[in-house]
Amino acid sequence: MTAFLLLQALCQFLRDTVKDYAAAQGDDGEYRIPRVFDWYLPFKNPKVEEKIDFPYITPRIRKGEDLPDDSQAILLSTVHIDISFGVYREGTALGGFVHPDGAYDLLNLMEHVRIALFRKSVLDNKYSIEKPYKWEIPDEQPYPLWVGQAQTIWTVQSATQQYLEDGVDIHGLKFDYE
């Protein structure tokens, strides 16, 4: 449940972060605010003319890890979240050539989010972003679409063992195990 709540908090934070950010084009040439989707981009409806969902940001939980019991941080776990980014940008005509410069729009969006995450550093007073923060813009791009990805690590509270004494748990509930 903690990872789920972290993903929801992150999505809301990203929506708030880009609500005034309109430096990325849509396929109609208009600059628009990036949409935030959790997990994946929505499936396309084959009965409706295709509309490109760019720009976008999509955080997705990749894995989690509980630290060893002998660790000093026994109450902490980590959640790894990948954040995918996408923008649409036709190239700029330069002397008879088209320069594919959409990577700049993508990089600016990715940097805007990275800076906002580390300025805030803690979401909902319980989810802390950690370093290293890794990001990548692959060489191969589906021009005029531009995509990149960041890998984040979050520290969250771990599940803890409930100690029992005389059949009463830490919440004062009585259990009969016979």
Contacts in CASP RR format, 6 or more apart in sequence:
PFRMAT RR
TARGET T0000
AUTHOR 0000-0000-0000
METHOD contacts of the structure
MODEL  1
MTAFLLLQALCQFLRDTVKDYAAAQGDDGEYRIPRVFDWYLPFKNPKVEE
KIDFPYITPRIRKGEDLPDDSQAILLSTVHIDISFGVYREGTALGGFVHP
DGAYDLLNLMEHVRIALFRKSVLDNKYSIEKPYKWEIPDEQPYPLWVGQA
QTIWTVQSATQQYLEDGVDIHGLKFDYE
2 77 0 8 1.000
2 79 0 8 1.000
2 156 0 8 1.000
2 157 0 8 1.000
3 61 0 8 1.000
3 64 0 8 1.000
3 79 0 8 1.000
3 156 0 8 1.000
5 124 0 8 1.000
6 61 0 8 1.000
6 79 0 8 1.000
6 81 0 8 1.000
6 123 0 8 1.000
6 127 0 8 1.000
6 154 0 8 1.000
6 156 0 8 1.000
7 38 0 8 1.000
7 39 0 8 1.000
7 59 0 8 1.000
7 61 0 8 1.000
7 81 0 8 1.000
8 38 0 8 1.000
9 123 0 8 1.000
9 124 0 8 1.000
9 127 0 8 1.000
10 59 0 8 1.000
10 81 0 8 1.000
10 123 0 8 1.000
10 127 0 8 1.000
11 36 0 8 1.000
11 38 0 8 1.000
11 59 0 8 1.000
13 116 0 8 1.000
13 117 0 8 1.000
13 120 0 8 1.000
13 123 0 8 1.000
14 36 0 8 1.000
14 57 0 8 1.000
14 59 0 8 1.000
14 83 0 8 1.000
14 113 0 8 1.000
15 36 0 8 1.000
17 112 0 8 1.000
17 113 0 8 1.000
17 116 0 8 1.000
18 33 0 8 1.000
18 34 0 8 1.000
18 36 0 8 1.000
18 57 0 8 1.000
18 109 0 8 1.000
18 112 0 8 1.000
18 113 0 8 1.000
19 33 0 8 1.000
20 33 0 8 1.000
21 33 0 8 1.000
21 34 0 8 1.000
21 109 0 8 1.000
21 112 0 8 1.000
22 31 0 8 1.000
22 32 0 8 1.000
22 33 0 8 1.000
23 31 0 8 1.000
23 105 0 8 1.000
23 108 0 8 1.000
23 109 0 8 1.000
24 31 0 8 1.000
24 32 0 8 1.000
24 34 0 8 1.000
24 54 0 8 1.000
24 55 0 8 1.000
24 86 0 8 1.000
24 87 0 8 1.000
24 88 0 8 1.000
24 89 0 8 1.000
24 105 0 8 1.000
24 106 0 8 1.000
24 108 0 8 1.000
24 109 0 8 1.000
25 31 0 8 1.000
25 32 0 8 1.000
25 54 0 8 1.000
25 55 0 8 1.000
25 87 0 8 1.000
25 88 0 8 1.000
25 89 0 8 1.000
25 90 0 8 1.000
25 105 0 8 1.000
26 32 0 8 1.000
26 52 0 8 1.000
26 54 0 8 1.000
26 55 0 8 1.000
26 87 0 8 1.000
26 88 0 8 1.000
27 51 0 8 1.000
27 52 0 8 1.000
27 54 0 8 1.000
27 88 0 8 1.000
29 88 0 8 1.000
29 90 0 8 1.000
32 55 0 8 1.000
33 55 0 8 1.000
34 55 0 8 1.000
34 56 0 8 1.000
34 57 0 8 1.000
34 85 0 8 1.000
34 86 0 8 1.000
34 87 0 8 1.000
34 109 0 8 1.000
35 53 0 8 1.000
35 55 0 8 1.000
35 56 0 8 1.000
35 57 0 8 1.000
36 56 0 8 1.000
36 57 0 8 1.000
36 58 0 8 1.000
36 59 0 8 1.000
37 53 0 8 1.000
37 56 0 8 1.000
37 57 0 8 1.000
37 58 0 8 1.000
38 58 0 8 1.000
38 59 0 8 1.000
38 60 0 8 1.000
39 58 0 8 1.000
39 59 0 8 1.000
39 60 0 8 1.000
39 61 0 8 1.000
40 58 0 8 1.000
40 60 0 8 1.000
41 53 0 8 1.000
41 56 0 8 1.000
41 58 0 8 1.000
42 53 0 8 1.000
44 50 0 8 1.000
52 88 0 8 1.000
52 145 0 8 1.000
54 86 0 8 1.000
54 87 0 8 1.000
54 88 0 8 1.000
54 145 0 8 1.000
55 85 0 8 1.000
55 86 0 8 1.000
55 87 0 8 1.000
55 88 0 8 1.000
55 105 0 8 1.000
55 109 0 8 1.000
56 84 0 8 1.000
56 85 0 8 1.000
56 86 0 8 1.000
57 83 0 8 1.000
57 84 0 8 1.000
57 85 0 8 1.000
57 86 0 8 1.000
57 109 0 8 1.000
57 113 0 8 1.000
58 83 0 8 1.000
58 84 0 8 1.000
58 85 0 8 1.000
59 81 0 8 1.000
59 82 0 8 1.000
59 83 0 8 1.000
59 84 0 8 1.000
60 81 0 8 1.000
60 82 0 8 1.000
60 83 0 8 1.000
60 84 0 8 1.000
61 79 0 8 1.000
61 80 0 8 1.000
61 81 0 8 1.000
62 80 0 8 1.000
62 81 0 8 1.000
62 82 0 8 1.000
62 151 0 8 1.000
63 79 0 8 1.000
63 80 0 8 1.000
64 77 0 8 1.000
64 78 0 8 1.000
64 79 0 8 1.000
64 80 0 8 1.000
65 77 0 8 1.000
65 78 0 8 1.000
65 80 0 8 1.000
66 77 0 8 1.000
66 158 0 8 1.000
66 159 0 8 1.000
67 73 0 8 1.000
67 74 0 8 1.000
67 76 0 8 1.000
67 77 0 8 1.000
67 78 0 8 1.000
67 158 0 8 1.000
74 158 0 8 1.000
75 157 0 8 1.000
75 158 0 8 1.000
75 160 0 8 1.000
76 155 0 8 1.000
76 156 0 8 1.000
76 157 0 8 1.000
76 158 0 8 1.000
77 155 0 8 1.000
77 156 0 8 1.000
77 157 0 8 1.000
77 158 0 8 1.000
77 159 0 8 1.000
78 130 0 8 1.000
78 153 0 8 1.000
78 154 0 8 1.000
78 155 0 8 1.000
78 156 0 8 1.000
79 127 0 8 1.000
79 153 0 8 1.000
79 154 0 8 1.000
79 156 0 8 1.000
80 151 0 8 1.000
80 152 0 8 1.000
80 153 0 8 1.000
80 154 0 8 1.000
81 151 0 8 1.000
81 152 0 8 1.000
81 154 0 8 1.000
82 149 0 8 1.000
82 150 0 8 1.000
82 151 0 8 1.000
82 152 0 8 1.000
83 113 0 8 1.000
83 149 0 8 1.000
83 150 0 8 1.000
83 151 0 8 1.000
83 152 0 8 1.000
84 147 0 8 1.000
84 148 0 8 1.000
84 149 0 8 1.000
85 106 0 8 1.000
85 109 0 8 1.000
85 110 0 8 1.000
85 113 0 8 1.000
85 147 0 8 1.000
85 148 0 8 1.000
85 149 0 8 1.000
85 150 0 8 1.000
86 106 0 8 1.000
86 109 0 8 1.000
86 145 0 8 1.000
86 146 0 8 1.000
86 147 0 8 1.000
86 148 0 8 1.000
87 102 0 8 1.000
87 105 0 8 1.000
87 106 0 8 1.000
87 109 0 8 1.000
87 145 0 8 1.000
87 146 0 8 1.000
88 144 0 8 1.000
88 145 0 8 1.000
88 146 0 8 1.000
89 101 0 8 1.000
89 102 0 8 1.000
89 105 0 8 1.000
89 106 0 8 1.000
89 144 0 8 1.000
89 146 0 8 1.000
90 98 0 8 1.000
90 144 0 8 1.000
91 98 0 8 1.000
91 99 0 8 1.000
91 100 0 8 1.000
91 101 0 8 1.000
91 102 0 8 1.000
91 144 0 8 1.000
92 98 0 8 1.000
92 99 0 8 1.000
92 101 0 8 1.000
93 99 0 8 1.000
100 141 0 8 1.000
100 143 0 8 1.000
100 144 0 8 1.000
102 144 0 8 1.000
102 146 0 8 1.000
103 137 0 8 1.000
103 141 0 8 1.000
103 146 0 8 1.000
105 146 0 8 1.000
106 137 0 8 1.000
106 146 0 8 1.000
106 147 0 8 1.000
106 148 0 8 1.000
107 137 0 8 1.000
110 135 0 8 1.000
110 137 0 8 1.000
110 148 0 8 1.000
110 150 0 8 1.000
113 150 0 8 1.000
114 133 0 8 1.000
114 135 0 8 1.000
114 150 0 8 1.000
117 129 0 8 1.000
117 133 0 8 1.000
117 152 0 8 1.000
118 129 0 8 1.000
118 133 0 8 1.000
121 128 0 8 1.000
121 129 0 8 1.000
122 128 0 8 1.000
122 129 0 8 1.000
123 129 0 8 1.000
126 156 0 8 1.000
126 157 0 8 1.000
127 154 0 8 1.000
127 155 0 8 1.000
127 156 0 8 1.000
128 154 0 8 1.000
128 155 0 8 1.000
128 156 0 8 1.000
129 152 0 8 1.000
129 153 0 8 1.000
129 154 0 8 1.000
130 153 0 8 1.000
130 154 0 8 1.000
130 155 0 8 1.000
131 153 0 8 1.000
132 153 0 8 1.000
133 150 0 8 1.000
133 151 0 8 1.000
133 152 0 8 1.000
133 153 0 8 1.000
134 150 0 8 1.000
134 151 0 8 1.000
135 148 0 8 1.000
135 149 0 8 1.000
135 150 0 8 1.000
135 151 0 8 1.000
136 148 0 8 1.000
136 149 0 8 1.000
136 150 0 8 1.000
137 146 0 8 1.000
137 147 0 8 1.000
137 148 0 8 1.000
138 147 0 8 1.000
138 148 0 8 1.000
141 147 0 8 1.000
162 169 0 8 1.000
162 170 0 8 1.000
162 171 0 8 1.000
163 169 0 8 1.000
163 170 0 8 1.000
164 175 0 8 1.000
167 174 0 8 1.000
167 175 0 8 1.000
167 176 0 8 1.000
167 177 0 8 1.000
168 174 0 8 1.000
168 175 0 8 1.000
169 175 0 8 1.000
END
